[in-house]
Amino acid sequence: MFCLPSEGTLVPPSSTMVGNLTQSMEASFYSIILRPFKSSIKNISRTRTGLRYFLRDLKRTDALRYARLERYLKIRYEVFKKKLWELNGPYSSDCRRVLTTTALLRTAELRPKEQGLPETLDYRVFLVDGGGRKVSPWHDVPLRAGDGVFHFVVEIPKESSAKMEVATDESFTPIKQDTKKGNLRYYPYNINWNYGLFPQTWEDPTFANTDVEGALGDNDPVDVVEIGERRANIGDVLKVKPLAALAMIDEGELDWKIVAISLDDPKASLVNDVDDVEKHFPGTLTAIRDWFRDYKIPDGKPANRFGLGNKPTSKEYALKVIQETNESWEKLVKRNIPAGELSLA
């Protein structure tokens, strides 16, 4: 995939960018950007290597023509971006991360789209944009929504028991019901809060957290427990502010639970840190910890444990967790860390 350079600047593609060129995007690049220069490139093989060397040699040998091409690119930048959208959609391949950061993805227009029947093995909830295109709730929804505000994707609505989760190994990472030995999984009792994930985060299973007994990440996005009064729906994207974090250790793996509240909640303005939660939602932090500690016991498994003194952290520490796991996700999608069976599409 040919990723767009910064507006007004033409940079010869790196070997990685060239390696990701598709035939359709290569043709688009030639037809839109290089059309006025076709006399110079008519003998160039339309291959990834040919394009790379043409741009490199042009800059070295004909600075004037290269400058003209650079100016032309600035003029036609929006046209090329539109063509990119038409050919591949705004979130395709390796350009996905570039384009979502340029606000082409309007989170207010995102909506869940069901496929199959609920409580079946084939049931999926995809996230689609305003044009009906599928996007990934894990990779495409931007993490940050403003100063101290983050996007939260709902997997499990409050007062429900079906164990829904993002399918991290499927294309577009839809939300599905978890299974065990081919059977759909349910919690033994309802979860009392909206539950889901922070997009663009990842708990690295190769990173040993020295703050939490050296536990390794659980290979999933960071979990969020949203304590507001409204029952959300599967696939909703809410703006929340973090308030605290719980360091759950599940069978030896670190599984962070970030406690947050939706900005739309009537009490949102009253709670800004862990102490405010106890004041305005008395007993909630203890209830969250106990719920996640004990939910496996009815199935004959031991209780989960919690690090950091078995206590919730401050908001500042929760923000640190979010930042670190966002950095881990960035390394993952840049393929600095092996993805294994995880889907990055």
N, C-alpha and C positions, 0 to 999 in steps of 0.2 A: 504494500500500500504506500502510495506517495504521500507523505505527510507534508502539510503546508508549512513553508518557512514563515518567519516573522514578516509582517506586512512591510513592504518596501525594501526587503533585503533578499537577494537571491543567493542561496548557499548551495554549492554543488552537493548533491546527495551523498551521504556517507555510504559505505558498503552495506551497512545494515538497512538503511532506507532503500537503497537500490535493490537489495535482496528481497524486499517486501513489495516491490512494484508488481502489480497485476497487469495483464495485457490491456484491460479496459482503462485503467488509470494511466498507463503509459500512453495509450492512444489519446486520452483526454489531454494529457500534458502537451503532446505534440500539437493537437488540433487547436487548442485554446491559447497556449502560451507561446509556442514556437512558430505559429503560422507565418508571421512576417519574416521569419528567418529560414524559411524552407529551402531557399536556394543554397544556404550554407550547410544544411543538414541532409540534403536529399540523398547523398551517398552514404550516410551513416546507417549502419544496420540498426533497426529499431529493437535493440536489445537493452537490457539493463546496463550491461557494460558499455555499450555504445553511448547511451545517454550520459553516463557518469563521465566518460572520457571526453565527450564533446564539451560539456560544461567546464571541466577542468582545463582543457586545452584552450578553450575560448577565452577564459579569464587570463591565461598566461600570454597568449599570442595576439589577442585583439581586444584590448581593454575598452576601446570605444564601442565596439559591437556588444561587448559584455555589459557595458554601462547602459546601452540602449535596451538590452534585454531586461536589465534590472528595473529600469524606469517603466518598461512595458508591463512587467510583472506587477508593479505597484498599481497601475491603472486597472489591470484585469484581475486583480486579486479576488474581488468579490464574485466575478464571473466564474473563476475557477472553483471557488468554494461552493458555489451553487451547483456546478457540474459534479463536483465530488459528492455532494448530497444526493443528486439525482441518480448517479450511477451506483452508489454503494450504501446510501443511507448515512446519517450523521455519526454512526457509532461503530463503523466497520473496522475490523482488524486492529492493527497497531495504532491507527490514527484515533482510536476511541478515546484514549486518555487526553490527546491534544485537543480534540474537538469539544469534549465535555467541559474542559477548563475555559473555553471561549464562550461559554454560556449558550451554546446552541441547544443544549438540553434544558428545557423549561420545566422545572420540577413541579410547578403548579398545574401543568397539563398532564402529568403522569397519572395513569389509572390502572387498576388491576384488571386483567382479562382472564377469565376462567377457561380451562380446557378439561373436558371430562367431567365426571360426577364426583362431588365431595365424598370423602371416605371410601375411595377406591384407589387401587394401586396406580391408575393412570391419571389421577387428578393432578393438575398443575395450575398454579396461578402465575401468569406472566405479568410483567410490567410493560405497558406500552406508552408511547409518547402521544402528543396531540395529532400526529399523522398516522397513528395506528402501528408504528414500527415497534418491534420488541426491543427492550433495553434490559440490561442486567441490573437487578436491584443491588447487587454486590459491587459491581465494577463501574457502572455508569452513573448512578446517583451520586452527586458530589457529597462528600462528608460534611463540609462546612457550609453553613447557611447564613453566616454573619458573625459579628463579634460575640464569641462565647456561645453561639447557637449552632446546632448540628442537625443534620437530617437523620431521621430514625425510620427504618422500614419495619412495619408490623408483620410478624409471622404468625403470632398466636394472640387473638383477641382475649381480653380479660374475661373471666368466668367461662372458659372453655377448656377442654381437656385433650383434644386431638393434638398430637405432637408434630406441629408443622415446622418446617425449616427450609432454608434456601438449599437447593440442590447444587452444591459447589462443584459437582463433577459433570453437570449437564450444560449444554450451550444456552446462553442467556440466563443461567442460574435461576430458574423459576422456583417458586415456593411449592413444596410438596409435603405430603405426610410421611414422616419417617417410618421405616419398617425394620423389623427384626425377624430373621428367618422367614421372610416372605409375608409376614403379618403386619398389619398397620399398628402403629404404636399410639398408646394413649397414656396420659398421666393418670395416676390412681385417683386424683381428685382435680377439680378445676384450679387453674392458675388465677390468682386474684388481681393480676395487673396485666396491662398490655405488654407483650414480650416480643422482642425481635432483635434487630442488629443495627450496628452502625456500618453504613457502606464504606468501602475503601479502607477497611481495617482488616488485619489478619494476625492471628496469634501464631507466631512462628514456632513450629514444633522442633526446631533446632536451637532455639534460644532458651538458655537456662536462666530463669529470673532469680537473681541472688537475693532479692527482697522477699521472695516467697519460696523458701526452702529449695531453691534451684530447680523448681518445677518447669517443665517444658510446655510451650503453648499447645493448644488442642487442635490446631490446623483449621480453625474456623474464624469467621468474622467475630468481632467483639459483640457480646450479648448486651442488650439493654432492657431494663425493667422500668416501664413508664408508669408512674403512680397517679396520674390524673384520674378524674372521675368519669370521663367519657369512655365508653367501650368502642374501640376502633375496629376496623375491618382488616382482613388479610390483604396485604399489599398496600395499605395506606402508607403514605410518606408524610411524616409529621416533623415539624420543627420543635426541637426540645433543647433544654439546657441541662447539662449534667450537674449532679448534686453530690454524689458519693460513688464509691466503688467497693465491691466485695471481691476478695481474692479466693474464689472457690477452687478447691483441688478435687478433681473428679478422676478417680482411679489413677492418681499420680500426675494428671495433666492439669495445667493452669487454665481455668475457664472464667475469665473476668465477667462480673455482672456490674454494669454501670447503672446506677439509679439516676433517673432523669424525670423531668416533668414537661409535658407539652406546653408550649407558649400559649395555647388557647385555653388552658385550664384556668378557672376563676382564681385559684390560689397561686398561680405561677409567679406573680409579682412578689409574693410573700416569702418564697423559698429561694435561697441563693447559695446555700451551703449545707453541709451535713447537719449542723445544729438546728437549722431552720426546719428540716424535715421532721426531726423529733418534736419540735414545737408545734407545727401545724398539721403533721400527720403522725401523731403519737403512736408508737408501737409498730409502725410500718417497717422500719429497717430491721427490727428483730423478726418480724413476721416473714420478710423476704428471705433473710438468712435461714430461718428454721424451715421454710418451705423447700428451699433448694437443698438443704442439708438432708431432709428426711424423705424426699419423694421417691427414692429408690427402695426404701426399706420394705414396703408392701410386696415387692418382687423378690424379696429374699437377699437383697444386696446390702452391703454395709452403708452407713450414712456417709455422705460427702463431708469433707473437712474444709476449713477456711484458714488461710494464712493471715499474716499481719495482725496477730493477736486476736483473731476471731471477731474483729471489729470492722465497721465500715470506715473507709478513708475520708479524707477531706475532699472538697471539690478540686482543689489544686492537684492533689494526687490523681484523681480521676482524669483530669485533663492531661496529665503526664502519660497515663496509660493510653489514652486515645491518640496522643501524638506519636508515641512509640509504635503502636500497632499500625498506624497510618504509614509510618516510615517502612515498616516491614511489608505492608501491602505494596508500596511503591517498588521495593526491591523485587517482590514477587512478579509484578506485571512487567517489569523491565527484564525479567528472566535472569536476574542476578542470583536468584535462589531457585533450585529445581522445583517445578510446579507439581511434579508427580501426576496424579490423576485429576488435579484441580482444573476446572475450565477457566480459561482467561478470556473467553469469547462472550 
